[in-house]
Amino acid sequence: MDNDHRDMPSFWRSPAGLALLVALAVMGFYLLTEHTAHVFGVLPYLLLFACPLMHLFMHHGHGRHGHGSDDDEQRRQ
């Protein structure tokens, strides 16, 4: 039963997936060439938006910086 799932081709290698990739590439090229001023005008806001995202994802272990519980210290002794 699991073999049936592995034998299926990836969506990105199907004709529809390849057509979608080509369409996305053409749209991206169009956006960069025709709307360069708009794209570059948004970059400062993207940097500001990246700050809280980096804080959320990079401080996922905040509060666990070597502060073990009492059980950890008893095990070490």
C-alpha positions as CSV (number, residue, x, y, z in Angstrom):
1,M,0.0,0.0,0.0
2,D,2.9,2.4,0.8
3,N,4.5,1.5,-2.6
4,D,1.6,3.0,-4.5
5,H,2.3,6.4,-2.9
6,R,6.0,6.3,-3.7
7,D,5.5,5.3,-7.3
8,M,3.4,8.5,-7.9
9,P,5.5,11.2,-9.7
10,S,6.1,14.5,-7.9
11,F,3.7,17.3,-8.8
12,W,6.6,19.6,-9.8
13,R,7.7,17.0,-12.4
14,S,4.3,16.7,-13.9
15,P,3.3,18.8,-16.9
16,A,1.0,21.0,-14.7
17,G,3.8,21.5,-12.2
18,L,6.3,22.4,-14.9
19,A,3.8,24.9,-16.4
20,L,3.3,26.4,-13.0
21,L,7.0,26.8,-12.5
22,V,7.4,28.5,-15.9
23,A,4.5,30.8,-15.2
24,L,5.9,31.8,-11.8
25,A,9.3,32.5,-13.4
26,V,7.8,34.7,-16.1
27,M,5.7,36.6,-13.6
28,G,8.8,37.1,-11.3
29,F,10.8,38.4,-14.3
30,Y,8.0,40.7,-15.3
31,L,7.7,42.0,-11.7
32,L,11.4,42.7,-11.5
33,T,11.7,44.4,-14.9
34,E,8.6,46.4,-15.0
35,H,8.0,47.2,-11.4
36,T,11.5,47.6,-10.0
37,A,10.7,50.8,-8.2
38,H,7.8,49.2,-6.4
39,V,9.8,46.1,-5.5
40,F,12.6,48.2,-4.1
41,G,10.2,50.5,-2.3
42,V,8.9,47.5,-0.3
43,L,12.3,46.3,0.8
44,P,12.6,48.5,3.9
45,Y,9.2,47.2,5.2
46,L,10.3,43.7,4.6
47,L,13.3,44.2,6.7
48,L,11.2,45.7,9.5
49,F,8.8,42.7,9.2
50,A,11.8,40.3,9.4
51,C,12.8,41.6,12.8
52,P,9.8,40.1,14.8
53,L,9.9,36.9,12.7
54,M,13.6,36.4,13.5
55,H,12.9,37.1,17.2
56,L,10.2,34.5,17.2
57,F,12.1,31.8,15.4
58,M,15.6,32.4,16.8
59,H,14.6,32.7,20.4
60,H,12.5,29.5,20.5
61,G,14.5,28.2,23.4
62,H,14.4,31.5,25.4
63,G,14.5,31.0,29.1
64,R,16.3,27.6,28.8
65,H,19.9,29.0,28.5
66,G,21.6,26.6,30.9
67,H,19.1,27.1,33.7
68,G,18.4,23.5,34.7
69,S,15.8,22.5,37.2
70,D,16.6,21.2,40.7
71,D,16.3,17.6,39.4
72,D,19.1,18.3,36.9
73,E,21.5,19.6,39.6
74,Q,20.8,16.6,41.8
75,R,21.6,14.2,39.0
76,R,24.9,16.0,38.3
77,Q,26.1,15.6,42.0
